[in-house]
Every structure is written in C-alpha cells, then in structure tokens.
Amino acid sequence: MGEMDAVETEALWDEFHQLVNMTSQELSAWLKTREEAESAETWPAGADVEAGRHVLSILLKRRADLTDDDVQVMHHVVEAVETQQERVRDAGDVQARHSLMTLGHDPLKP
C-alpha cells in the first residue's frame, strides 16, 4: 500500500471501524433501498451508492488485505463523518444523515 506506514494504517482502520457504526447487513439493506429509490428521487451530493458498496467491501476485509483504493475510501468516510455528523444531530439534516448512512455511519444510532 502506498505511502502510509503500518501504524498510520492501523490508526485509520480503527477510526474507520469506530465511525462506521452500521453492520454490513444494515449497510447492505440501506444501499438496496437507496438503489431502488434513486430513480424516484434526487439524492444529495456525496450520497454515492458506489462509495457505499466500497465501504461494504472494506467491512468484509481483513486489515492486511487493504488496497490503496480502500485506504482512500476510508479517509473519505472518516472526513465526511467528522464534518457532517454534528450538523445532522444539531439541525436534523435528513439528507446529510442519509448521505452518511450510505457511507455506513448512522449519526442517530447510539
């Protein structure tokens, strides 16, 4: 994997798995719901089902099997969750919540 050392990769792995609070089953079901509704609604920017599928594939991997693309997606998820989760909790922004759920994080989940 690229330029991250083992310590950085482990820290990112841990943070990603802490922030992705939906199980692989929950995320899979949510992505199916999103795919079915895509033709009926316009989803907010950043609510990419393809990114959600990549998150799902990471959840099913061992840390030793990560690719550079996986690491990039993990960085994106961590950044997105950290920047949007307070807005969802404080303002009740449903579109932002759905966007984060597509990445495996439900900000309303305890």
N, C-alpha and C positions, 0 to 999 in steps of 0.2 A: 504494500500500500504506500502510496505517495510519500509525503514529507512528514507525516505525523509519527512520533515515536510511540512506543508501546504504552507509556504512561499517559500520554495525551489521548490515545485511542481508548484506553480503559476508562479514563475520566469522561470522555464523550459518551461511550457505551452506557456507563452508569447513569449519567444525566438524562440521556435519551430514554432509557428504560424507566426512569423515575417520572419523567414528564408524560410519556405515552402510557396513560392510565386506563386505556381500553384494552380488553383482552383481544387476542387475534380473532376470536369468534364474534365479539361485538363489532370490531372494526370491519370484518368481512360483511356482516349483515348491514352495517351502515353504508358501506360502499355500494352494495347491491341496491339499497334504497336510493342512493344518490344517482346511480346509473339509470335507474328506472324513471326518475323524476327529471333528469337532465333535459329531455325533450320538452317537458311541460313548463319548466321554469328556467330563469336565468340565474345562475349561481354566482356568488361574489368572486372577485378575483382572488386567486390563491386557494381556491377550493377544488383543486385539481384531483380528480379521482385517480389518475395515473400515479401521482405522487403518493396517494393513499395506498395504492397497490404495492408501491415500492416499500413503504413503511411496513406493510403487512409481511412482505418477503423478509425484511430485516428481523422482524419479530420471530420468524421461524428459523433464523440462522444462529449459529454459534459465533462468538466474537472472532474466532480465528478464521472464519470464512468470509469476513467483510471484504468488500471491494472498495475501490476509490469512489465509485458512484454511491455506494451505501454510506460512506463517511460524509459525502457531500449532502445527501438527503438528511442524515442525522443532524448535521449542522443547521440545515434549513428548518427542521422541525423544532429544534431547541430555540432557535432565534424567533420563529413565529410564535411559539407558545409563550415565551418570555415577554414579547412585545404586545400580544393581544389578550392574554388571559385576564388581566385586571380590567380591561375595557369591557369584557364580557360580564364579569362579576359585578362591576360597578354600574354599568349602563344598561346591562341586559341586552346587549347587541346580539340578536339571534343569528344574523348572517355570519358574524365573526365566530360565534360558537360553532356553527355548522362547518365553517372552514377549518377550525381547529380539530373538530371531530373527524374530518376527512383525513387529518394527519395523525389520528389516534389519540388525541387529547380531548377529553370532555371536561371543560373548566367547572362544570357544576357537579361533577362526580366527587364524592368525599374522599 
